[in-house]
Amino acid sequence: MHPSVRKLIRSVQSHFYFLKEARDTFYYQSRRLRAVPHETEFFALRFIPDRLPGVYVDIGANQGQSIESIKVVKPGADIVSFEANQGLARKLQERYRGRGDIKVNAFGLSDQVDNKTLFVPVYRKFVYDGNASFNRADATALYNSDTLFWFTPTKLELKEVPCSLQRLDDQHLEPLFMKLDVQGFELNVVKGGLETIRRHEPILMIECLHDQPELAALLASLGYEEYMFDDAGFIKATSHGTLNQIVMTPRRAAEVQMSPQRPN
């Protein structure tokens, strides 16, 4: 989507905050009906063989976008999701109540058990929960005259949400795939899950990994390499133009479907 179009949509929706609940419901239902993931990188999951054991872990569930996207491509996947914002987590727990294949945990993940304050940006009463952060400055960074038409600084506020954090290593999961989108907190999540990651070598999808050099270096030390994909399978990455980076170890790369079009 062109930045100016995104700016216009964000500006307009800010003036119609009372329609947010209906918009979010329509968004996930329409994605489900159209069988289209919310981000194109999720199409890569079709190249993970169904015979491989393990759960799909969604870290930073938000409105359930990734849960729905995983299910579009992998309808038989068992999903374990984590959301630090308990209000959002409760909505997801209600949505997926009775589903044995989807579990939503109302806490976040970090490198230690902790309680923190989540800062949720609210502009003109429209709650931008997708940009919530444990860092106050990061939570407001996207809201200015460059990203919103008719921006009024006094209309921007931060909602403080208390939340609890646990460690991935304490969850006793056997992940095959993990998606991490926690607004710059990904390094903490990985540090709290090193034992799990070393043991199971899950395929990782991480938002803006190239903006997190310390995390990239840590994953490289664990043997992780970056991959892209085409219509036929995975390919060793040659560029970094996508929003989400997919990384996996050589062992996992030998188990998934590789594209015959280019050498891996």
C-alpha positions as CSV (number, residue, x, y, z in Angstrom):
1,M,0.0,0.0,0.0
2,H,1.3,3.4,-0.9
3,P,2.4,5.5,2.1
4,S,0.0,8.4,1.2
5,V,-2.9,6.0,1.1
6,R,-2.0,4.4,4.4
7,K,-1.7,8.0,5.8
8,L,-5.2,8.8,4.6
9,I,-6.7,5.7,6.0
10,R,-5.1,6.2,9.3
11,S,-6.3,9.8,9.4
12,V,-9.8,9.0,8.5
13,Q,-10.2,6.1,10.9
14,S,-9.0,8.3,13.8
15,H,-12.1,10.4,13.4
16,F,-14.4,7.4,13.5
17,Y,-13.1,5.7,16.6
18,F,-16.5,4.4,17.4
19,L,-16.4,2.1,14.4
20,K,-13.1,0.3,15.5
21,E,-14.8,-2.8,16.9
22,A,-16.9,-3.3,13.8
23,R,-13.8,-2.6,11.6
24,D,-11.7,-5.2,13.4
25,T,-14.4,-7.8,13.2
26,F,-15.0,-7.2,9.5
27,Y,-11.2,-7.3,8.9
28,Y,-10.6,-10.7,10.3
29,Q,-13.8,-12.2,9.0
30,S,-13.2,-10.9,5.4
31,R,-9.6,-12.3,5.5
32,R,-11.0,-15.7,6.6
33,L,-13.6,-15.7,3.8
34,R,-11.2,-14.6,1.1
35,A,-8.5,-17.0,2.4
36,V,-5.8,-14.3,2.2
37,P,-3.2,-13.9,5.0
38,H,-2.8,-10.3,6.3
39,E,0.9,-10.3,5.3
40,T,2.3,-12.1,2.2
41,E,5.1,-13.7,4.1
42,F,2.6,-16.1,5.6
43,F,2.3,-17.8,2.2
44,A,5.7,-19.3,2.9
45,L,4.1,-21.6,5.4
46,R,2.7,-23.8,2.5
47,F,6.3,-25.0,2.0
48,I,6.5,-26.5,5.5
49,P,5.4,-30.1,5.2
50,D,2.4,-31.1,7.2
51,R,4.2,-34.2,8.4
52,L,6.6,-32.2,10.5
53,P,5.7,-32.3,14.2
54,G,5.4,-29.2,16.4
55,V,3.1,-26.3,17.1
56,Y,2.9,-22.9,15.5
57,V,3.6,-20.2,18.0
58,D,2.2,-16.7,17.6
59,I,4.0,-14.1,19.9
60,G,2.2,-10.8,19.9
61,A,-1.3,-11.9,18.9
62,N,-2.9,-8.4,18.8
63,Q,-6.3,-8.8,17.1
64,G,-5.6,-12.4,15.9
65,Q,-4.3,-11.4,12.5
66,S,-1.5,-14.0,12.6
67,I,-3.8,-16.7,14.0
68,E,-6.1,-16.2,11.0
69,S,-3.2,-16.0,8.5
70,I,-1.6,-19.2,9.8
71,K,-5.0,-21.0,9.5
72,V,-5.5,-19.7,6.0
73,V,-2.3,-21.5,4.8
74,K,-2.1,-24.3,7.4
75,P,-5.7,-25.1,8.5
76,G,-4.6,-28.2,10.4
77,A,-2.0,-26.3,12.5
78,D,-2.1,-26.3,16.3
79,I,-1.5,-22.7,17.4
80,V,-0.3,-21.4,20.8
81,S,-0.6,-17.6,21.0
82,F,0.7,-15.0,23.5
83,E,-0.7,-11.5,24.0
84,A,0.5,-9.2,26.7
85,N,-2.5,-6.9,26.5
86,Q,-5.0,-8.8,28.6
87,G,-8.0,-7.0,27.1
88,L,-7.1,-8.1,23.6
89,A,-6.2,-11.6,24.9
90,R,-9.6,-12.0,26.5
91,K,-11.3,-11.1,23.2
92,L,-9.3,-13.7,21.4
93,Q,-10.0,-16.3,24.1
94,E,-13.7,-15.6,23.6
95,R,-13.5,-15.8,19.8
96,Y,-11.7,-19.1,19.8
97,R,-13.5,-20.6,22.8
98,G,-14.0,-24.4,22.4
99,R,-11.2,-24.6,19.7
100,G,-8.8,-27.3,20.7
101,D,-6.4,-26.2,18.0
102,I,-6.0,-22.6,19.2
103,K,-4.8,-21.6,22.7
104,V,-4.5,-17.9,23.6
105,N,-2.4,-17.0,26.6
106,A,-3.1,-13.6,28.3
107,F,0.5,-12.8,29.0
108,G,3.6,-11.8,27.0
109,L,7.0,-13.4,26.8
110,S,10.4,-12.0,27.8
111,D,13.8,-13.1,29.2
112,Q,12.5,-13.1,32.7
113,V,9.3,-13.4,34.7
114,D,8.1,-9.8,35.2
115,N,5.3,-7.3,35.3
116,K,5.5,-4.3,33.0
117,T,3.4,-1.4,31.7
118,L,2.3,-1.6,28.1
119,F,1.9,1.8,26.5
120,V,-1.0,1.9,24.0
121,P,-1.3,4.9,21.7
122,V,-4.7,6.5,21.5
123,Y,-5.3,9.3,18.9
124,R,-8.7,11.0,18.9
125,K,-10.0,8.1,21.0
126,F,-9.0,5.6,18.3
127,V,-6.9,2.9,20.0
128,Y,-3.9,1.8,18.0
129,D,-3.3,-1.4,19.9
130,G,-1.2,-2.8,17.1
131,N,1.5,-0.2,17.9
132,A,1.6,-0.7,21.7
133,S,5.0,-0.9,23.2
134,F,6.8,-1.3,26.5
135,N,8.8,1.7,25.5
136,R,6.9,5.0,25.9
137,A,8.8,6.7,23.1
138,D,8.3,3.8,20.6
139,A,4.6,3.9,21.3
140,T,4.3,7.4,20.1
141,A,6.9,7.4,17.3
142,L,4.5,6.8,14.5
143,Y,2.1,9.6,15.3
144,N,3.0,13.0,13.8
145,S,2.2,15.2,10.8
146,D,4.2,12.8,8.5
147,T,1.8,9.9,9.2
148,L,-1.5,11.6,9.9
149,F,-3.2,14.4,8.1
150,W,-4.5,17.2,10.3
151,F,-2.4,15.9,13.2
152,T,-3.1,17.5,16.5
153,P,-0.5,16.6,19.2
154,T,-2.8,17.3,22.1
155,K,-5.2,14.6,20.8
156,L,-2.5,11.9,21.2
157,E,-2.4,10.1,24.6
158,L,-1.0,6.9,26.0
159,K,-3.1,4.3,27.7
160,E,-1.1,2.4,30.3
161,V,-2.0,-1.3,30.5
162,P,-0.4,-3.5,33.2
163,C,0.6,-6.9,31.9
164,S,2.6,-9.9,33.0
165,L,5.5,-11.6,31.3
166,Q,6.7,-15.2,31.3
167,R,9.6,-17.0,29.6
168,L,9.2,-19.1,26.5
169,D,11.4,-21.8,28.0
170,D,8.9,-22.2,30.9
171,Q,6.0,-23.0,28.5
172,H,7.3,-26.5,27.6
173,L,6.4,-26.1,23.9
174,E,7.7,-28.0,20.9
175,P,7.6,-25.3,18.2
176,L,7.9,-25.9,14.5
177,F,7.3,-22.3,13.6
178,M,7.4,-19.0,15.6
179,K,6.2,-15.6,14.5
180,L,7.5,-12.7,16.6
181,D,6.0,-9.2,16.3
182,V,6.3,-7.4,19.7
183,Q,7.4,-3.9,18.7
184,G,11.1,-4.2,19.3
185,F,10.9,-6.6,22.2
186,E,11.9,-9.6,20.1
187,L,15.4,-9.9,21.6
188,N,14.0,-10.3,25.1
189,V,11.6,-13.0,23.8
190,V,14.4,-14.9,22.2
191,K,16.7,-14.7,25.2
192,G,13.9,-16.2,27.3
193,G,13.5,-19.0,24.9
194,L,17.1,-20.0,24.0
195,E,16.8,-23.5,25.4
196,T,13.6,-24.1,23.4
197,I,15.1,-22.6,20.2
198,R,18.3,-24.7,20.5
199,R,16.4,-27.9,21.1
200,H,13.6,-27.6,18.4
201,E,15.1,-25.1,15.9
202,P,11.8,-23.6,14.9
203,I,11.4,-21.6,11.7
204,L,11.2,-18.0,12.8
205,M,9.3,-15.1,11.2
206,I,10.4,-11.8,12.8
207,E,9.2,-8.3,11.9
208,C,12.0,-5.9,10.9
209,L,14.8,-8.2,12.0
210,H,17.4,-6.1,10.1
211,D,16.6,-3.2,12.4
212,Q,17.7,-5.3,15.3
213,P,21.4,-6.1,14.8
214,E,21.9,-7.7,18.3
215,L,19.0,-10.1,17.7
216,A,20.3,-10.9,14.2
217,A,23.7,-11.7,15.5
218,L,22.4,-13.9,18.3
219,L,20.3,-15.9,15.8
220,A,23.3,-16.2,13.4
221,S,25.3,-17.6,16.3
222,L,22.6,-20.3,16.7
223,G,23.0,-21.2,13.0
224,Y,20.0,-19.3,11.6
225,E,20.1,-18.1,8.1
226,E,17.7,-15.9,6.2
227,Y,15.4,-17.2,3.5
228,M,12.9,-15.8,0.9
229,F,10.4,-17.8,-1.1
230,D,8.9,-18.0,-4.6
231,D,6.0,-20.0,-6.0
232,A,7.9,-23.2,-5.7
233,G,9.6,-23.1,-2.3
234,F,12.2,-21.4,-0.1
235,I,15.3,-19.7,-1.4
236,K,18.4,-18.3,0.4
237,A,17.7,-14.6,0.9
238,T,19.3,-12.2,-1.6
239,S,17.6,-9.0,-0.5
240,H,15.8,-7.6,2.6
241,G,12.8,-5.8,1.1
242,T,10.0,-7.5,3.0
243,L,8.4,-6.5,6.3
244,N,9.0,-9.9,8.0
245,Q,12.2,-11.9,7.7
246,I,12.1,-15.7,7.7
247,V,15.1,-17.5,9.2
248,M,15.9,-21.1,9.8
249,T,18.7,-23.5,10.6
250,P,20.3,-25.8,8.0
251,R,18.5,-28.8,9.6
252,R,15.1,-27.1,9.1
253,A,16.1,-26.0,5.6
254,A,16.7,-29.7,4.8
255,E,13.2,-30.6,5.9
256,V,11.2,-27.9,4.0
257,Q,10.4,-27.5,0.4
258,M,13.1,-25.6,-1.5
259,S,12.6,-23.9,-4.8
260,P,14.2,-25.7,-7.8
261,Q,14.5,-22.4,-9.6
262,R,17.5,-21.2,-7.8
263,P,20.2,-22.9,-5.7
264,N,19.6,-22.8,-1.9
